[in-house]
Amino acid sequence: MTAGPAAVERSEARRRGRPRDAQATRAITEAALRQLAASGYAGVSMESIASEAGVARATVYRRFRDKADLITAAIADNAGGRFPTAPPTTPGPTSSIIWRSSTTASARAVSR
C-alpha cells in the first residue's frame, strides 16, 4: 500500500532534504483512522496517534499541520472505506448501534 493522494500532494511541495518515510505516513494515517473509529474526533490527539503509530510527535507535525489536516488526509487516503467494520466488544444490545452511529457522525463531521 502506498501513501494516498493527499499525502503525495503535500510531499511533492517539499523536495529538499531527506525523503519522507512512506511507512511512517501510512502508520500515522492508519492509527488516526483506528482512533477516529474507536473514540470519535474529540477523542483523538496528535500525541496518541504518534504513540500508536510508533513515531515521534514531531514526525506527525512534519507531515500534517494539525489534527483536522491529519484526519482529513487519513479519510481522503482511505477512499476504499477501510474503517473497522466490527463493533466493540462491550456488552449490551445497543453497543453496536452506538458504535456505528458515532463512527458515521465522526466521519460526517470531519468531511464538512
C-alpha positions, -999 to +999 in steps of 0.1 A: +000+000+000+014+034-009+007+068+005-026+083-006-031+112-030-033+138-002+000+128+013+016+127-021+005+162-029+019+175+003+052+157-002+056+170-038+056+205-025+087+198-004+116+182-024+146+193-003+162+171+023+157+135+032+126+119+016+097+111+039+092+075+050+060+062+034+057+035+060+056+062+088+030+082+069+009+051+065+013+041+101+002+076+112-029+077+090-040+041+099-036+050+136-057+081+131-084+061+114-084+035+142-086+061+169-113+081+150-134+049+147-129+040+184-131+074+201-145+099+177-128+131+166-128+146+201-111+115+215-082+117+190-049+136+198-018+141+178+002+126+207-019+095+210-017+089+172+021+093+173+023+069+202+002+043+184+020+047+151+054+043+168+067+077+157+077+109+174+051+136+177+074+159+156+071+133+128+034+137+128+036+175+128+061+175+099+035+158+077+003+173+090-004+209+102-030+199+129-055+172+139-080+184+113-054+181+085-044+147+096-079+133+099-089+148+066-059+133+049-065+099+065-101+098+053-091+110+018-064+084+016-089+058+027-112+062-003-118+025-003-136+027+030-114+006+053-130+018+085-133-010+111-164-030+105-167-049+138-183-031+167-165-030+200-170-060+224-188-041+251-219-059+264-254-048+256-278-049+227-272-012+217-234-011+217-231-019+180-257+008+172-239+034+193-206+025+177-219+027+141-237+060+147-207+076+164-183+064+137-207+077+110-212+110+128-174+115+133-168+109+096-195+133+086-183+160+110-148+158+096-159+159+060-178+192+065 
